[in-house]
Amino acid sequence: MSDYDVTGRVKVTEPRAVCAAIKHIFRLRYPHFAEQRLDTLFDDFAQLYRGERPGFHACETGYHDMRHVLDVTLAMARLLDGYEAEQPPHLALGAQLAFVGVSVALYHDAGYIRRRGDSRHQHGAEYTRTHVSRSARFLREYLGAAGMPEEAELAAKLVHFTGYETHPEQIPLTDPRHRVLGALIGTADVVAQMADPAYLEKCRDHLYPEFVLGGMTHQRDAEGRQQVVYASELELLEKTPAFIQSTISSRLDATFGSLYRYLNVHFGGRDPYMAALHSNRRYLEQRLASEPREQLLSGPLRAS
């Protein structure tokens, strides 16, 4: 797997490298922000995912791992920067809400981390269906203990923009800026993972096993009958191009208002995330159309 983000410049397997990149963005955008708060945020995250936080196991999920979360958080900071660059002062989110957004991105998958007192589950992927609500619980506890009770409650709502347990339109938010912040978080989660150079391999080698453990390979229809969603890693790959397309149209564009356009602003005119996302889709479509399916079950699946 690549250690670097889609630009090849930031090592997204290293919390301190991502923290440094985000501190640079904040330093330029919010010059009066106390950036040591980001140091604490990322140090605590590293302890959680490495199994060094009291009461928690280390991260066990190969798809929803430290690299994925750091990649999403970096994308979130870039989206924030692009958004803020185009807003008049009365519409800007400001440093405190930006910090909340980065916090939610960084802990949006904390719900996959097993607590040591849990005797019912043997692997973090077993929380797949409920991991967003568990992440909300973690954020509420973590930010609350840090002396930010209002931010904790907001974060517990905003994290639902990354999942499917609650539709974003049903999340109770009264401040329009909070809804924008949630949509930016949801956008970052989608574009970062689908732009990953190893996205297709991670779907095959890690996401499918997580789906098996999480009970996501089958679902019940309206009549209560059990239906197969993904019978194998191969079927998941076969359905991935259509899934990417539907996610762009229904989630990125319709639900989140095409906010990925602010990546163009941050990067000065070219969005490497959406370019890589579409490259991954086209590459898989070409492989599916040109060779026996079995060849997709081993070896690299990289668009570039």
N, C-alpha and C positions, 0 to 999 in steps of 0.2 A: 504494500500500500504506500502511496505517496505521503510523505511527511508534511508536504507544503500545501498551501491554499491554492485557489484557482489561478492566482497571478504568479505563483512560484516564488514569492518573496517572503512569506510569513510561515514559520514552522508551526503548523496547527496541531502538532502532537506535544507541544510544550506550552503549558499555561503561561509561563512568564514571557514567552515570545509574543503570544497573542495579547497579553496584558500590555506589553510595551507598545505594540502597534495601536491599541485602542487608547492608551494614554497619549500617544502622539496626536491622534484625532481630537481627543478632548482638549488637549493643550491649545490647539489652534482654534477650535470651535468655542470652547468655554474656558478662557484663560484664567478665570478666578476659581475654578473647581479644585477642590482638595483631592489631588489625584492619588494620594495614599489610600483613599477609600477603595480605589480599584485594586491596589495591591492586596488589601485585606480580602476583598471579594474573591480574587483569583487564588490566593493562598488557601482559603477555606475550601474552595472548589477542588483544588488539587488533593487536599487531604481527604475529602469525601470520596472522590473517585478512586483514590489509591487505597482505600480501606483504613485510613489513619484517623478518621473522625469517630470518636466514641459512640457506640451504639449502632454503627452501620457496617455492613460488609463492603468490600470493594466492588466496583462496577463489574458485572459479569456478561453484559450484552455486547456482542461483537459488532453489531450495526449501530446501536445507540450507545456509542462509547465516548471516551474523552475526546477523541479527534473530531467526531461529529459535532459535539457540543461546542468545542472551541471554534470550529469552522462556522457554525451558525452564529456564534456571538460576534465574531469578526465581521461577518456579513451584516449583522444588525448595526454595528457601529458605523459601517460604511453607508448603510441606508439612512441612518439618522443624520449623518453629516450631509448627505445629498439633499435630504428633506429640509433641514435647517437652512441650507444655503439659499433656498428659494422662497423662504417664508418671510413676510413682514414681521416686525417685532411682536405684534399682538397675536400672531398665530404660531410663533415659535414654541417648541416644546420646553426648551430651557434645560439647564444642566441637571436639575434634580429628576425630572421625568426621564431624561436620557439615561441617567444612572439606573433608574427603575427598569427601563427597557433592557439595558445590558444585563442587569441582575436576572431578569426573567429569562432572557435568552440563555444565560449561563447555567441556570438551574431548571430549564424547562423539561429536562428528562430525568430529574432527580428521583422521580417516582419509580424508575426502574431499579433503584438501589434498595437492596433488602435491609431492613432493620434487624438487628441481632435478636430481638425478642420475638420475631415472627417464626413460629414453628410449623406453619401451614404451607409455606412455599420453599422450594429448594433452589430456585433460579430466578433471577430478576425478570427474565422474559415472561414469566407467568403473570406479571402485572400488566401485560400489554393493554388489555381493555380498560384498565383503571389508572394507568400510570399518570395521566394528566391531573386527575383529582389528587393523586398522591403527591405530585409535584407542587400543586397548589398548597397542600398541607405543609410541605417542607418550606416553601417560600414564606408562608404566614408565620411559621415558627422561627425561621432564620432571621428574617428582617425584623420581626417583632422583638426578638432577643437583642437585636442591634440597636434598639431604640427608635425604630421607624414604624410605629403601628399603622399609620395611615397608608404608607407605602406598602406595608405588608398585605393589607387588605386589597389594595389595588393590584399588586402583583399576583395575588391568588386568583383574581378574575382574569387578568391579562394572559396568563399562561394557557388559558383555554383556547386562545387563538391558534395554538400550535396543534390542537387535537380535534377529535370528532365526538367527544362526549357531550359537548354543548355547542350548538351552532353559534358562531360569532354574533349574529343579529340578536340572539337571546341573552347575551351577556349584559347584565344591568350596569350601564355606564352613563353618567349624566353629562360629563365633560367631553365635548367632541374631540379634544386633543387626546384623551385617553383611548378613544376608539381608533384614532390614527395610530397611536403607539402600538396598540394591539395588532393592527393590520400590518405594521412594519415588522413586528416580531414573527407573525405567521408567515409573512413573505420571506424573511431571512431563513426560517426553518426549511421552507420548500426549496428555495433556490440553492442554498449551500449544499444540501445533500444531493440534489440531482445534478449539480455541476461538478461534483467530486469526480476526479479522473477514475477512481475505483468504484464509482456508484454501481455499475452493472455487476461487477464481481461481488460487491458487498451484498447486493440483493440476492444473488445466487448462494453465496457461501455463508452469510450471516443473517440476513433478514428472514429468509425462509425458515431456518431453524428456530428463530425467535417466534415466528408465526405459529409454528407447530407447538411450541411450549406454551404460547399464549392463547391457544385455541382459536386462532384466526384463519385456519385453513378450511374451516367449515362454518356455516351459519344456518339458522333456521329461517324458513320463508314464512309468509303470512299465515299459512296453515299449520305451522309448527313442524314441517318436514325438514330434515337435515339436508343441506345442499353443500356440495363441494365448491369451494372458492378457488383453492390452489391445490391440485393433486400432487404437485412435485415442484422442485426448483425450476424445471424446464417450463412448466405451465406459468409460473410466476414471470419468467423472462418473456415468454410469448405475449403476456398481457401487459408488459411494462411500457411499450411505446404508446399504446392507447391510454394507459394510466397517466403518463406524462402529459399527453395532449389534453386529457380531460381535466387534469389538475391545473394546467395553465388557464384554460377557459373558465372553469367553474370556481376555482379557488383564487388563483393569483389575479385574474382579471375581474371576475364578477364579485367575489366576496371581499377581496382585499383592494379592489380599485386600481389595479395595475401599478401599485406603488413601487414595483421593481424599477420603474423608470428613474427613480432617484439614484440608482447605481450608476446610470449614465452621467448624472450630474457629478457624483463623487469622483468618477474616473475621467471626467473631462470629455465625454462623448462616446465612449465605447464601454459596454457592459460585458465583462468577461464571464460573468455567471450565466446569463441567459445564452450567450454564445456556446459555452461548454455544455449547458443543459441540452440545447438542440443538437449539438454534435453527438452527445451520448445517445439520443433518441435515433438519429439517422444511422449511426453506426450499428446499433442493434437491429434496426429494420433491415439493413443491408445483409447482416449476418444471417438473420432469420430467412431471408429470401434467397440466399445463395449457397447454403451448405446444409448438410444433414444436421438435424436438431441436436443429435448426440454430441456433436463437436463443441457445443456451447456449454457442456457440463464440466469441462475441465480446461485449464489453460487461461491465459489472460483474456479479459474483455475490456479493452481500452480503446477509446476513440482516437487517442493520440499518445 
